Amino acid sequence: MTSVNRNKTVVALSVNPHAPLHEVQTNRALARWLAQILGVEYGGSYDEQQPGQRGLYLLPTQTLIGRDAAQRLGVNGPDDLWGGFVEHDFICTKAIAHGLLNKEAVAPQGWSPLFAKLTRGAVLDGVSVFSLRDARPAAEQLLYTGPIRLKPIHACAGRDQRVIKSLAQFDEVVASPEAQALFRDGVVLEQNLSQVKTQSVGQSFINGKVMSYCGVQHLTEDSQGLEVYGGSDLLVVQGGYIELLKLELPDDVREAVRLAQVFDDAANQAYPNFFASRRNYDIAQGLDAAGQPRGGVLEQSWRMGGASSAELAALEVFVNDPTTTVVNVSSVETYIDQPLPQGAREVYRGAAHNGDFLLKYVTVQSYDG
């Protein structure tokens, strides 16, 4: 991957016009910080009134969807952004983690059955559903072995998910007024694990540097008492997965890295026009309904995410001291107003999506492994 041209300008791009303030402000803060690290100009937010601007390096809040959008933004490949590009919306959602119910099931345009074949064994048991007609048969099939989790494919941070333990409970969901639209938009039905640990594995390609990492996610309670994303602790190396796996890692972490690699390779093969310079994968490891250990990739993130601030903190360390090859970094999101820990960098402090308080910060710790 080539370096970011010194004449390029780093620009924040908030893709969703209805995005909450904290997402927009976080996007700007990370873009400003990235420009600082790379020693290039920061151009603020992308100006929609001047499309086709050239010489930009974009930090979008979402994966770019469709060739027209990418061309309008001047994005031709992974060297033009920190994020990703897909041809169709569903490719950057939870939907691709699973296959369809059968060959007659409703599928979105561009769907590739190859992906599910390539990832068999690397994901949990599940079905992606795009119609109310396919919903109940899929649920019936999966509930045979235990509780399932219903996940709208566009939901994030663990929101809007629910655990279904019986067909009667599922029928209540199907009977709701919003069911038709819910399933038409896309829903993943997936086996539910208990005692779950969620690992994060990924890579970033920025300014000629490759960083690979593994780590764990934390949950926290928002102001309404809901369990949501609360941050990530990452172990980051300069280099690829080969360099990461040279470290002394526990067996469960090594397995998470392997599963992420399978998923990543499948995306490249099944959707060959896809590209990304940020590739993050969430891997759940826990117990299935029979009490047996089970793990699988839950979803991908080819865009700015909760761990992005931690990745930038690692990049800054590697740029400032190229002899450092490994570092521990943590991103934190909390809904409690509090002072920053010593040495932490504030990313956002202000209103949460629901108007209450949200604080985001990042810390760096030396690697002592």
DOMI-62872 format. One record per residue (C-alpha): residue number from 1; x, z, y. Coordinates in nm, 4 decimals, always signed. Each point is the difference from the previous one (the first is absolute). Last residue first. Layout:
+-----+----------+----------+----------+
|   k |       px |       pz |       py |
+-----+----------+----------+----------+
| NUM |        X |        Z |        Y |
...
+-----+----------+----------+----------+
//
This chain:
+-----+----------+----------+----------+
|   k |       px |       pz |       py |
+-----+----------+----------+----------+
| 369 |  +0.4823 |  +2.6861 |  -0.9399 |
| 368 |  +0.0626 |  +0.1596 |  +0.3405 |
| 367 |  -0.1662 |  -0.2623 |  +0.2171 |
| 366 |  -0.0150 |  +0.1024 |  +0.3650 |
| 365 |  -0.3404 |  +0.0800 |  +0.1468 |
| 364 |  -0.1917 |  -0.2063 |  +0.2541 |
| 363 |  -0.3395 |  +0.0921 |  +0.1509 |
| 362 |  -0.3035 |  -0.2006 |  +0.1139 |
| 361 |  -0.3053 |  +0.0793 |  +0.2105 |
| 360 |  -0.3735 |  -0.0662 |  +0.0172 |
| 359 |  -0.2485 |  +0.2396 |  +0.1656 |
| 358 |  -0.3783 |  -0.0432 |  -0.0038 |
| 357 |  -0.2735 |  +0.1842 |  +0.1970 |
| 356 |  -0.3738 |  -0.0733 |  -0.0118 |
| 355 |  -0.1646 |  -0.3156 |  +0.1299 |
| 354 |  -0.1084 |  -0.1355 |  -0.3380 |
| 353 |  +0.2965 |  -0.2353 |  -0.0357 |
| 352 |  +0.2357 |  +0.2764 |  +0.1137 |
| 351 |  +0.0720 |  +0.0706 |  +0.3674 |
| 350 |  +0.3499 |  +0.0838 |  +0.1180 |
| 349 |  +0.3606 |  +0.0377 |  -0.1088 |
| 348 |  +0.1834 |  -0.2993 |  -0.1473 |
| 347 |  +0.3485 |  -0.0849 |  -0.1253 |
| 346 |  +0.1816 |  +0.3239 |  +0.0812 |
| 345 |  +0.3561 |  +0.0188 |  -0.1271 |
| 344 |  +0.1021 |  +0.3167 |  -0.1833 |
| 343 |  +0.3323 |  +0.1773 |  +0.0648 |
| 342 |  -0.1518 |  +0.3496 |  +0.0064 |
| 341 |  -0.3588 |  -0.0041 |  -0.1264 |
| 340 |  -0.2524 |  -0.1333 |  +0.2530 |
| 339 |  -0.2364 |  +0.2489 |  +0.1630 |
| 338 |  -0.3553 |  +0.0237 |  -0.1387 |
| 337 |  -0.3466 |  -0.1510 |  +0.0363 |
| 336 |  -0.1453 |  -0.0149 |  -0.3511 |
| 335 |  -0.1310 |  -0.3311 |  -0.1344 |
| 334 |  +0.3310 |  -0.0769 |  -0.1668 |
| 333 |  +0.1831 |  -0.3200 |  -0.0869 |
| 332 |  +0.3611 |  +0.0286 |  -0.1168 |
| 331 |  +0.2650 |  -0.2607 |  -0.0761 |
| 330 |  +0.3060 |  +0.1160 |  -0.1927 |
| 329 |  +0.3531 |  -0.1325 |  -0.0423 |
| 328 |  +0.2762 |  +0.0578 |  -0.2559 |
| 327 |  +0.3085 |  -0.2207 |  +0.0374 |
| 326 |  +0.2283 |  -0.2181 |  -0.2111 |
| 325 |  +0.2690 |  -0.2561 |  +0.0903 |
| 324 |  +0.1658 |  +0.1530 |  +0.3036 |
| 323 |  +0.3113 |  -0.2053 |  +0.0760 |
| 322 |  -0.2032 |  -0.2225 |  +0.2351 |
| 321 |  -0.0423 |  +0.2936 |  +0.2410 |
| 320 |  -0.2244 |  -0.0792 |  +0.2972 |
| 319 |  -0.1698 |  -0.2897 |  -0.1806 |
| 318 |  -0.0469 |  +0.1963 |  -0.3235 |
| 317 |  -0.1393 |  +0.3066 |  +0.1796 |
| 316 |  -0.2333 |  -0.2138 |  +0.2113 |
| 315 |  -0.1238 |  -0.1791 |  -0.3118 |
| 314 |  -0.0796 |  +0.3355 |  -0.1622 |
| 313 |  -0.2067 |  +0.1086 |  +0.3012 |
| 312 |  -0.1690 |  -0.3406 |  -0.0037 |
| 311 |  -0.0982 |  +0.0516 |  -0.3644 |
| 310 |  -0.1379 |  +0.3459 |  +0.0802 |
| 309 |  -0.2107 |  -0.1458 |  +0.2817 |
| 308 |  -0.1332 |  -0.2630 |  -0.2393 |
| 307 |  -0.1170 |  +0.2595 |  -0.2559 |
| 306 |  -0.3584 |  +0.0104 |  +0.1294 |
| 305 |  -0.0251 |  -0.3752 |  +0.0013 |
| 304 |  +0.0907 |  -0.3130 |  +0.1951 |
| 303 |  -0.0678 |  -0.2973 |  -0.2235 |
| 302 |  +0.0469 |  -0.1316 |  -0.3543 |
| 301 |  -0.1554 |  +0.3078 |  -0.1587 |
| 300 |  -0.0747 |  -0.0224 |  -0.3696 |
| 299 |  -0.2503 |  +0.1762 |  -0.2215 |
| 298 |  -0.0567 |  +0.2400 |  -0.2857 |
| 297 |  +0.3071 |  -0.0761 |  -0.2123 |
| 296 |  -0.0299 |  +0.1718 |  -0.3376 |
| 295 |  +0.0573 |  +0.3192 |  -0.1909 |
| 294 |  -0.1358 |  +0.1812 |  -0.3019 |
| 293 |  +0.0833 |  +0.3237 |  -0.1806 |
| 292 |  -0.2619 |  +0.0892 |  -0.2641 |
| 291 |  -0.2669 |  +0.2650 |  +0.0606 |
| 290 |  -0.2744 |  -0.2081 |  -0.1611 |
| 289 |  -0.1603 |  -0.0701 |  +0.3393 |
| 288 |  +0.3345 |  -0.1294 |  +0.1333 |
| 287 |  +0.2791 |  +0.2219 |  +0.1301 |
| 286 |  +0.2174 |  -0.0691 |  +0.3022 |
| 285 |  +0.2243 |  -0.2560 |  +0.1668 |
| 284 |  -0.1286 |  -0.2110 |  +0.2890 |
| 283 |  +0.2274 |  -0.2659 |  +0.1478 |
| 282 |  -0.0322 |  -0.1098 |  +0.3631 |
| 281 |  +0.1975 |  -0.3130 |  +0.0862 |
| 280 |  +0.1719 |  -0.0981 |  +0.3251 |
| 279 |  +0.1410 |  -0.3435 |  +0.0805 |
| 278 |  +0.1135 |  -0.0649 |  +0.3563 |
| 277 |  +0.1656 |  -0.3386 |  +0.0627 |
| 276 |  -0.2912 |  -0.1834 |  -0.1580 |
| 275 |  -0.0836 |  -0.3461 |  -0.1306 |
| 274 |  -0.3012 |  -0.1523 |  -0.1789 |
| 273 |  -0.0015 |  -0.3739 |  -0.0616 |
| 272 |  +0.0811 |  +0.0514 |  -0.3700 |
| 271 |  -0.3102 |  +0.2137 |  -0.0728 |
| 270 |  +0.0103 |  +0.0579 |  -0.3759 |
| 269 |  +0.3804 |  -0.0108 |  -0.0262 |
| 268 |  +0.1028 |  +0.1988 |  +0.3083 |
| 267 |  -0.2814 |  +0.2495 |  -0.0518 |
| 266 |  +0.0996 |  +0.0438 |  -0.3651 |
| 265 |  +0.3608 |  +0.0781 |  +0.0993 |
| 264 |  -0.1218 |  +0.2768 |  +0.2323 |
| 263 |  -0.2278 |  +0.1515 |  -0.2646 |
| 262 |  +0.2757 |  +0.0012 |  -0.2636 |
| 261 |  +0.2480 |  +0.1445 |  +0.2507 |
| 260 |  -0.2437 |  +0.2757 |  +0.0965 |
| 259 |  -0.0457 |  +0.0933 |  -0.3663 |
| 258 |  +0.3768 |  +0.0260 |  -0.0506 |
| 257 |  +0.0423 |  +0.2165 |  +0.3109 |
| 256 |  -0.2757 |  +0.2333 |  -0.1241 |
| 255 |  +0.1719 |  +0.0236 |  -0.3393 |
| 254 |  +0.3266 |  +0.0974 |  +0.1662 |
| 253 |  -0.1879 |  +0.2654 |  +0.1964 |
| 252 |  -0.1568 |  +0.1411 |  -0.3173 |
| 251 |  +0.3409 |  +0.0088 |  -0.1697 |
| 250 |  +0.1572 |  +0.2083 |  +0.2766 |
| 249 |  +0.2557 |  -0.1781 |  +0.2205 |
| 248 |  +0.3787 |  +0.0301 |  +0.0035 |
| 247 |  +0.0883 |  -0.2915 |  +0.2254 |
| 246 |  +0.0984 |  -0.3411 |  -0.1386 |
| 245 |  -0.3716 |  -0.0858 |  -0.0070 |
| 244 |  -0.0082 |  -0.0273 |  +0.3789 |
| 243 |  +0.3005 |  -0.2355 |  +0.0063 |
| 242 |  -0.1658 |  -0.2311 |  -0.2549 |
| 241 |  -0.3279 |  +0.0252 |  +0.1938 |
| 240 |  +0.1648 |  -0.1732 |  +0.2908 |
| 239 |  +0.2445 |  +0.1093 |  +0.2680 |
| 238 |  +0.0451 |  +0.2833 |  +0.2476 |
| 237 |  -0.1741 |  +0.2951 |  -0.1611 |
| 236 |  -0.3074 |  +0.2016 |  +0.0947 |
| 235 |  -0.1371 |  +0.3207 |  -0.1576 |
| 234 |  -0.3444 |  +0.0423 |  +0.1519 |
| 233 |  -0.2322 |  +0.2925 |  +0.0721 |
| 232 |  -0.3391 |  -0.1348 |  +0.1081 |
| 231 |  -0.2791 |  +0.1197 |  +0.2282 |
| 230 |  -0.3421 |  +0.1617 |  +0.0204 |
| 229 |  -0.2352 |  -0.2641 |  -0.1382 |
| 228 |  -0.3551 |  +0.1339 |  -0.0224 |
| 227 |  -0.1900 |  +0.2896 |  -0.1596 |
| 226 |  -0.3199 |  +0.0559 |  +0.1988 |
| 225 |  -0.0532 |  +0.3310 |  +0.1813 |
| 224 |  -0.1567 |  -0.1555 |  +0.3083 |
| 223 |  +0.3102 |  +0.0560 |  +0.2157 |
| 222 |  +0.2121 |  -0.1795 |  -0.2576 |
| 221 |  +0.1333 |  +0.1736 |  -0.3078 |
| 220 |  +0.3425 |  -0.0994 |  -0.1299 |
| 219 |  +0.1305 |  -0.2105 |  -0.2844 |
| 218 |  +0.3654 |  -0.0626 |  -0.0745 |
| 217 |  +0.1689 |  -0.3150 |  -0.1215 |
| 216 |  +0.3096 |  -0.0083 |  -0.2171 |
| 215 |  +0.3259 |  -0.1893 |  +0.0085 |
| 214 |  +0.1900 |  -0.3130 |  -0.0899 |
| 213 |  +0.1987 |  -0.2324 |  +0.2197 |
| 212 |  +0.1696 |  -0.3327 |  +0.0493 |
| 211 |  +0.1596 |  -0.1214 |  +0.3221 |
| 210 |  +0.1287 |  -0.3531 |  +0.0520 |
| 209 |  +0.1807 |  -0.0719 |  +0.3248 |
| 208 |  +0.0239 |  -0.3451 |  +0.1565 |
| 207 |  -0.1978 |  +0.1052 |  +0.3066 |
| 206 |  -0.2785 |  +0.1597 |  -0.1997 |
| 205 |  -0.0964 |  -0.0385 |  -0.3668 |
| 204 |  -0.1975 |  +0.3014 |  -0.1155 |
| 203 |  -0.0517 |  +0.1080 |  -0.3586 |
| 202 |  -0.2418 |  +0.2154 |  -0.1904 |
| 201 |  -0.0981 |  +0.2860 |  -0.2241 |
| 200 |  -0.2439 |  +0.2771 |  +0.0855 |
| 199 |  -0.1017 |  +0.2455 |  -0.2712 |
| 198 |  -0.3420 |  +0.1596 |  -0.0237 |
| 197 |  -0.0198 |  +0.3066 |  -0.2265 |
| 196 |  -0.3367 |  +0.0440 |  -0.1678 |
| 195 |  -0.1081 |  +0.3083 |  -0.1911 |
| 194 |  -0.3056 |  -0.1982 |  -0.1166 |
| 193 |  -0.0332 |  -0.3760 |  -0.0332 |
| 192 |  -0.3074 |  -0.2124 |  +0.0698 |
| 191 |  -0.0319 |  -0.3391 |  -0.1670 |
| 190 |  -0.0623 |  -0.2726 |  +0.2553 |
| 189 |  -0.2969 |  -0.1792 |  +0.1550 |
| 188 |  +0.1264 |  -0.2040 |  +0.2945 |
| 187 |  -0.2584 |  -0.1196 |  +0.2506 |
| 186 |  -0.0334 |  -0.3193 |  +0.2001 |
| 185 |  -0.1913 |  -0.1097 |  +0.3101 |
| 184 |  -0.2882 |  -0.1124 |  -0.2207 |
| 183 |  +0.0077 |  +0.3404 |  -0.1686 |
| 182 |  -0.0534 |  +0.1957 |  +0.3204 |
| 181 |  -0.2410 |  -0.2531 |  +0.1543 |
| 180 |  -0.2426 |  +0.0262 |  -0.2912 |
| 179 |  +0.0496 |  +0.3751 |  -0.0365 |
| 178 |  -0.0878 |  +0.0867 |  +0.3633 |
| 177 |  -0.3623 |  +0.0925 |  -0.0697 |
| 176 |  +0.0982 |  +0.2308 |  -0.2923 |
| 175 |  -0.1216 |  -0.0886 |  -0.3486 |
| 174 |  +0.3457 |  -0.1036 |  -0.1202 |
| 173 |  +0.1439 |  +0.3391 |  +0.0987 |
| 172 |  -0.2792 |  +0.1851 |  -0.1808 |
| 171 |  +0.0588 |  -0.2240 |  -0.3017 |
| 170 |  +0.3607 |  +0.1203 |  -0.0071 |
| 169 |  -0.1132 |  +0.3611 |  -0.0332 |
| 168 |  -0.2316 |  -0.0961 |  -0.2848 |
| 167 |  +0.2848 |  -0.1960 |  -0.1577 |
| 166 |  +0.2081 |  +0.3164 |  -0.0077 |
| 165 |  +0.3111 |  +0.1638 |  +0.1467 |
| 164 |  +0.0532 |  -0.1972 |  +0.3223 |
| 163 |  +0.2757 |  +0.1173 |  +0.2342 |
| 162 |  -0.0279 |  -0.1096 |  +0.3630 |
| 161 |  +0.2161 |  -0.1831 |  +0.2509 |
| 160 |  -0.0997 |  -0.0435 |  +0.3651 |
| 159 |  +0.3411 |  +0.1121 |  +0.1354 |
| 158 |  +0.3212 |  +0.0199 |  -0.2015 |
| 157 |  +0.2159 |  -0.1072 |  +0.2958 |
| 156 |  -0.1601 |  -0.3459 |  -0.0053 |
| 155 |  -0.3299 |  -0.1727 |  -0.0756 |
| 154 |  +0.0037 |  -0.3810 |  -0.0212 |
| 153 |  -0.0446 |  -0.0264 |  -0.3783 |
| 152 |  -0.2843 |  +0.2513 |  -0.0196 |
| 151 |  +0.1147 |  +0.2472 |  -0.2686 |
| 150 |  -0.2185 |  +0.1389 |  -0.2809 |
| 149 |  +0.1936 |  +0.2345 |  -0.2289 |
| 148 |  -0.0881 |  +0.0225 |  -0.3667 |
| 147 |  -0.0785 |  +0.2845 |  -0.2378 |
| 146 |  +0.0703 |  -0.0466 |  -0.3734 |
| 145 |  +0.0606 |  -0.2476 |  -0.2830 |
| 144 |  -0.3442 |  -0.1624 |  -0.0175 |
| 143 |  -0.0235 |  +0.0266 |  +0.3786 |
| 142 |  +0.2108 |  -0.3173 |  +0.0269 |
| 141 |  -0.2352 |  -0.2392 |  -0.1808 |
| 140 |  -0.3127 |  +0.1471 |  +0.1553 |
| 139 |  +0.1537 |  -0.0246 |  +0.3460 |
| 138 |  +0.0826 |  -0.3690 |  -0.0506 |
| 137 |  -0.3474 |  -0.0745 |  -0.1358 |
| 136 |  -0.1495 |  +0.1828 |  +0.3021 |
| 135 |  +0.1996 |  -0.1809 |  +0.2683 |
| 134 |  -0.0103 |  -0.3652 |  -0.1074 |
| 133 |  -0.3407 |  -0.0765 |  +0.1511 |
| 132 |  +0.0745 |  +0.2037 |  +0.3133 |
| 131 |  +0.2737 |  -0.2473 |  +0.0810 |
| 130 |  +0.3714 |  -0.0056 |  +0.0743 |
| 129 |  +0.1339 |  +0.2379 |  -0.2658 |
| 128 |  +0.3613 |  +0.0764 |  -0.0893 |
| 127 |  +0.0317 |  +0.1651 |  -0.3409 |
| 126 |  +0.2144 |  +0.2894 |  -0.1165 |
| 125 |  +0.2386 |  +0.1550 |  -0.2506 |
| 124 |  +0.3047 |  +0.1232 |  +0.1917 |
| 123 |  +0.2751 |  -0.2379 |  +0.1102 |
| 122 |  +0.3410 |  -0.0966 |  -0.1441 |
| 121 |  -0.1317 |  -0.0462 |  -0.3537 |
| 120 |  -0.1448 |  -0.3418 |  +0.0795 |
| 119 |  +0.1680 |  -0.1078 |  +0.3239 |
| 118 |  +0.0774 |  -0.3610 |  -0.0978 |
| 117 |  -0.3436 |  -0.0632 |  -0.1475 |
| 116 |  -0.1737 |  +0.1521 |  +0.3018 |
| 115 |  +0.1997 |  -0.2274 |  +0.2324 |
| 114 |  -0.0672 |  -0.3158 |  -0.2010 |
| 113 |  -0.3751 |  +0.0197 |  +0.0635 |
| 112 |  +0.0722 |  -0.1307 |  +0.3534 |
| 111 |  -0.2834 |  +0.0207 |  +0.2548 |
| 110 |  +0.0302 |  -0.2588 |  +0.2790 |
| 109 |  -0.3661 |  +0.0138 |  +0.1021 |
| 108 |  -0.1562 |  +0.3310 |  -0.0967 |
| 107 |  -0.1213 |  +0.0586 |  -0.3563 |
| 106 |  -0.3491 |  +0.0594 |  -0.1440 |
| 105 |  +0.0184 |  +0.0709 |  -0.3730 |
| 104 |  -0.0506 |  -0.2836 |  -0.2495 |
| 103 |  +0.3550 |  +0.0210 |  -0.1392 |
| 102 |  -0.0387 |  +0.3725 |  -0.0676 |
| 101 |  -0.0047 |  +0.3396 |  +0.1751 |
| 100 |  +0.2673 |  -0.1047 |  +0.2481 |
|  99 |  +0.3661 |  +0.1008 |  -0.0144 |
|  98 |  +0.1615 |  +0.2966 |  +0.1650 |
|  97 |  +0.2683 |  +0.0864 |  +0.2581 |
|  96 |  -0.1006 |  -0.3066 |  +0.2039 |
|  95 |  -0.2991 |  +0.1797 |  +0.1522 |
|  94 |  +0.1902 |  +0.2862 |  +0.1659 |
|  93 |  +0.0457 |  -0.2214 |  +0.3052 |
|  92 |  +0.2629 |  -0.2472 |  +0.1260 |
|  91 |  -0.1139 |  -0.2820 |  -0.2268 |
|  90 |  -0.3687 |  +0.0534 |  +0.0924 |
|  89 |  +0.0459 |  -0.1523 |  +0.3464 |
|  88 |  +0.1284 |  -0.3415 |  -0.1042 |
|  87 |  +0.3218 |  -0.1912 |  +0.0803 |
|  86 |  +0.2242 |  +0.3050 |  +0.0107 |
|  85 |  +0.2690 |  +0.1052 |  +0.2499 |
|  84 |  +0.2093 |  +0.3148 |  +0.0271 |
|  83 |  +0.1518 |  +0.2708 |  +0.2155 |
|  82 |  +0.3032 |  +0.0302 |  +0.2226 |
|  81 |  -0.0229 |  -0.3404 |  +0.1611 |
|  80 |  +0.1697 |  -0.3344 |  +0.0660 |
|  79 |  +0.2707 |  +0.0219 |  -0.2679 |
|  78 |  -0.2677 |  +0.0170 |  -0.2713 |
|  77 |  -0.1120 |  -0.3583 |  +0.0627 |
|  76 |  -0.1694 |  -0.2416 |  +0.2370 |
|  75 |  -0.1563 |  +0.2407 |  +0.2499 |
|  74 |  -0.0544 |  -0.1579 |  +0.3423 |
|  73 |  -0.3160 |  +0.2011 |  +0.0644 |
|  72 |  -0.2255 |  -0.3053 |  -0.0043 |
|  71 |  +0.1812 |  -0.1185 |  -0.3114 |
|  70 |  -0.0732 |  +0.3283 |  -0.1802 |
|  69 |  -0.3657 |  +0.0003 |  +0.1012 |
|  68 |  -0.0500 |  -0.3602 |  -0.1093 |
|  67 |  +0.1785 |  +0.0613 |  -0.3296 |
|  66 |  -0.2371 |  +0.2752 |  -0.1066 |
|  65 |  +0.0218 |  +0.3806 |  +0.0012 |
|  64 |  +0.2723 |  +0.2045 |  +0.1681 |
|  63 |  +0.0435 |  +0.3404 |  -0.1648 |
|  62 |  -0.1166 |  +0.2687 |  +0.2400 |
|  61 |  +0.1467 |  +0.2107 |  +0.2824 |
|  60 |  +0.2323 |  -0.2827 |  +0.0995 |
|  59 |  +0.3654 |  +0.0516 |  +0.1038 |
|  58 |  +0.0981 |  -0.3412 |  +0.1292 |
|  57 |  +0.3393 |  -0.1496 |  +0.0798 |
|  56 |  -0.0572 |  -0.2416 |  +0.2883 |
|  55 |  +0.2101 |  -0.2945 |  +0.1221 |
|  54 |  -0.3021 |  -0.2211 |  +0.0504 |
|  53 |  -0.3417 |  +0.0599 |  +0.1520 |
|  52 |  -0.2672 |  -0.2074 |  -0.1733 |
|  51 |  -0.2866 |  +0.1932 |  +0.1510 |
|  50 |  +0.0135 |  +0.1181 |  +0.3629 |
|  49 |  -0.3311 |  +0.1745 |  +0.0611 |
|  48 |  +0.0421 |  +0.1966 |  -0.3225 |
|  47 |  +0.2989 |  +0.1761 |  +0.1562 |
|  46 |  +0.1867 |  +0.1897 |  -0.2710 |
|  45 |  +0.0563 |  +0.3610 |  +0.1012 |
|  44 |  +0.3219 |  +0.1180 |  +0.1622 |
|  43 |  +0.2902 |  -0.2428 |  +0.0229 |
|  42 |  +0.2846 |  +0.2158 |  -0.1307 |
|  41 |  +0.3374 |  -0.1690 |  +0.0503 |
|  40 |  +0.2711 |  +0.0114 |  -0.2639 |
|  39 |  +0.2514 |  +0.2642 |  -0.1098 |
|  38 |  -0.1264 |  +0.0094 |  -0.3574 |
|  37 |  -0.0657 |  +0.3759 |  +0.0072 |
|  36 |  -0.1592 |  -0.0136 |  +0.3446 |
|  35 |  -0.2186 |  -0.2958 |  -0.0982 |
|  34 |  -0.1154 |  +0.1959 |  -0.3060 |
|  33 |  -0.0809 |  +0.3043 |  +0.2164 |
|  32 |  -0.2142 |  -0.2062 |  +0.2377 |
|  31 |  -0.1790 |  -0.1635 |  -0.2951 |
|  30 |  -0.0547 |  +0.3427 |  -0.1605 |
|  29 |  -0.1461 |  +0.1493 |  +0.3193 |
|  28 |  -0.2208 |  -0.3029 |  +0.0624 |
|  27 |  -0.1478 |  +0.0069 |  -0.3514 |
|  26 |  -0.0486 |  +0.3761 |  +0.0224 |
|  25 |  -0.1908 |  -0.0496 |  +0.3259 |
|  24 |  -0.2301 |  -0.2611 |  -0.1521 |
|  23 |  -0.0605 |  +0.2046 |  -0.3160 |
|  22 |  -0.0598 |  +0.3229 |  +0.1950 |
|  21 |  -0.2431 |  -0.1735 |  +0.2347 |
|  20 |  -0.2321 |  -0.1114 |  -0.2792 |
|  19 |  -0.0060 |  -0.3701 |  -0.0870 |
|  18 |  -0.3039 |  -0.1966 |  +0.1199 |
|  17 |  +0.1964 |  -0.3142 |  +0.0936 |
|  16 |  +0.1696 |  +0.0141 |  -0.3425 |
|  15 |  +0.3319 |  -0.1856 |  +0.0005 |
|  14 |  +0.1966 |  +0.2381 |  +0.2227 |
|  13 |  +0.3235 |  -0.1954 |  +0.0491 |
|  12 |  +0.3038 |  +0.1786 |  +0.1407 |
|  11 |  +0.2753 |  -0.2313 |  +0.1261 |
|  10 |  +0.3734 |  -0.0077 |  -0.0653 |
|   9 |  +0.1664 |  -0.2634 |  +0.2177 |
|   8 |  +0.2404 |  -0.2550 |  -0.1425 |
|   7 |  +0.3107 |  -0.1115 |  +0.1855 |
|   6 |  +0.2238 |  +0.2122 |  -0.2210 |
|   5 |  -0.1344 |  -0.1907 |  -0.3015 |
|   4 |  -0.1203 |  +0.2355 |  -0.2729 |
|   3 |  +0.2445 |  -0.0289 |  -0.2884 |
|   2 |  -0.0543 |  -0.2341 |  -0.2932 |
|   1 |  -0.1387 |  +0.0954 |  -0.3384 |
+-----+----------+----------+----------+
//
